[in-house]
Amino acid sequence: MLHSAAALLKIAEMNYSGANSIFIRTLIEKRYALPFRVVDALVHHFIRFRSDTRELPVLWYQSLLSFVQNYRQDISTEQKQSLLELLHHHFHHTIGPEVRKLLAEYKCRDEEDEQYAVMDEAD
């Protein structure tokens, strides 16, 4: 698991290539419990494309979908909003709505922390 997390961290920092998307998707679909640092790096990897004007390949959208399917509960509210904003700039007609739906359905990691903090204060 640690080797996969390290590989994902390094791939997320690299410049884009189709092979990167394949490796990211493959490692994400193993569903390892990743450290937040790796999840944050993957979010940043996708958000970097917000200002990219080229049309992104389906491989990129598939890796984004796999990430959201498996790690949506591990992102922060701010990251969730950034990913939704990214989908306004780069939208795929079939994958985009699915990503939006998944992001809307789940609470983020900081929303859960706030819920527990409120419960602790009530005690």
C-alpha positions as CSV (number, residue, x, y, z in Angstrom):
1,M,0.0,0.0,0.0
2,L,2.8,2.5,0.9
3,H,4.5,1.9,-2.5
4,S,1.2,2.6,-4.3
5,A,0.6,5.7,-2.3
6,A,4.1,7.0,-3.1
7,A,3.7,6.2,-6.8
8,L,0.4,8.1,-6.8
9,L,2.0,11.0,-5.1
10,K,4.8,11.1,-7.7
11,I,2.5,10.6,-10.7
12,A,0.2,13.3,-9.5
13,E,3.1,15.8,-9.5
14,M,4.2,14.9,-13.1
15,N,3.1,16.6,-16.3
16,Y,0.1,15.1,-17.9
17,S,0.3,12.1,-20.2
18,G,-2.2,9.4,-21.1
19,A,-0.1,6.9,-19.3
20,N,-0.3,8.9,-16.1
21,S,-4.1,8.7,-16.3
22,I,-4.0,5.0,-16.8
23,F,-1.7,4.5,-13.8
24,I,-3.7,6.8,-11.6
25,R,-6.9,5.1,-12.4
26,T,-5.4,1.6,-11.9
27,L,-3.9,2.5,-8.5
28,I,-7.1,4.3,-7.4
29,E,-9.3,1.4,-8.3
30,K,-7.3,-0.8,-5.8
31,R,-9.1,1.2,-3.1
32,Y,-6.2,1.5,-0.7
33,A,-6.6,3.7,2.3
34,L,-4.5,6.6,1.1
35,P,-3.0,9.3,3.4
36,F,-4.7,12.7,3.1
37,R,-1.4,14.0,1.6
38,V,-1.9,11.7,-1.4
39,V,-5.6,12.5,-1.8
40,D,-4.7,16.2,-1.7
41,A,-2.0,15.7,-4.4
42,L,-4.5,14.0,-6.6
43,V,-7.1,16.7,-6.2
44,H,-4.4,19.3,-7.0
45,H,-3.4,17.1,-10.1
46,F,-7.0,17.4,-11.5
47,I,-7.4,21.1,-10.5
48,R,-4.3,22.1,-12.4
49,F,-6.3,21.5,-15.6
50,R,-8.8,24.3,-14.8
51,S,-6.8,26.8,-16.9
52,D,-5.8,24.2,-19.6
53,T,-7.5,25.2,-22.9
54,R,-7.0,21.9,-24.7
55,E,-9.7,19.3,-24.9
56,L,-8.9,16.6,-22.4
57,P,-9.1,12.9,-23.4
58,V,-11.6,10.4,-22.0
59,L,-8.8,8.7,-20.1
60,W,-8.4,11.9,-18.0
61,Y,-12.2,12.0,-17.2
62,Q,-12.2,8.3,-16.4
63,S,-9.4,8.8,-13.9
64,L,-11.2,11.7,-12.3
65,L,-14.4,9.6,-12.1
66,S,-12.5,6.7,-10.4
67,F,-10.9,9.1,-8.0
68,V,-14.3,10.7,-7.0
69,Q,-16.0,7.2,-6.8
70,N,-13.4,5.9,-4.4
71,Y,-12.1,9.0,-2.4
72,R,-14.9,11.5,-2.4
73,Q,-15.4,11.2,1.4
74,D,-11.7,12.0,1.9
75,I,-11.7,15.5,0.2
76,S,-12.4,18.8,1.9
77,T,-15.3,21.1,1.2
78,E,-13.0,23.5,-0.6
79,Q,-11.5,20.7,-2.8
80,K,-15.1,19.6,-3.6
81,Q,-16.0,23.1,-4.7
82,S,-12.8,23.3,-6.8
83,L,-13.6,20.0,-8.5
84,L,-17.1,21.2,-9.3
85,E,-15.7,24.4,-10.7
86,L,-13.3,22.3,-12.8
87,L,-16.3,20.5,-14.3
88,H,-17.6,23.9,-15.5
89,H,-14.4,24.4,-17.5
90,H,-13.9,20.8,-18.7
91,F,-17.1,18.9,-19.1
92,H,-17.7,15.5,-20.6
93,H,-21.2,14.7,-21.6
94,T,-21.5,11.3,-19.9
95,I,-18.8,11.3,-17.2
96,G,-19.3,14.9,-16.0
97,P,-22.9,14.4,-14.6
98,E,-21.8,11.3,-12.8
99,V,-18.9,13.1,-11.1
100,R,-21.2,15.9,-10.1
101,K,-23.8,13.5,-8.7
102,L,-21.1,11.6,-6.7
103,L,-19.7,14.8,-5.2
104,A,-23.1,16.1,-4.3
105,E,-24.1,12.8,-2.5
106,Y,-21.3,12.5,0.1
107,K,-20.1,14.6,3.0
108,C,-16.5,15.8,2.9
109,R,-13.9,14.9,5.5
110,D,-14.2,18.4,7.2
111,E,-18.0,18.2,7.3
112,E,-17.8,15.0,9.4
113,D,-15.3,16.6,11.7
114,E,-17.7,19.6,12.3
115,Q,-20.5,17.2,13.1
116,Y,-18.5,15.4,15.8
117,A,-17.3,18.8,17.2
118,V,-20.9,19.9,17.6
119,M,-21.8,16.6,19.3
120,D,-18.8,17.0,21.7
121,E,-19.9,20.6,22.6
122,A,-23.4,19.4,23.4
123,D,-22.1,16.9,25.9
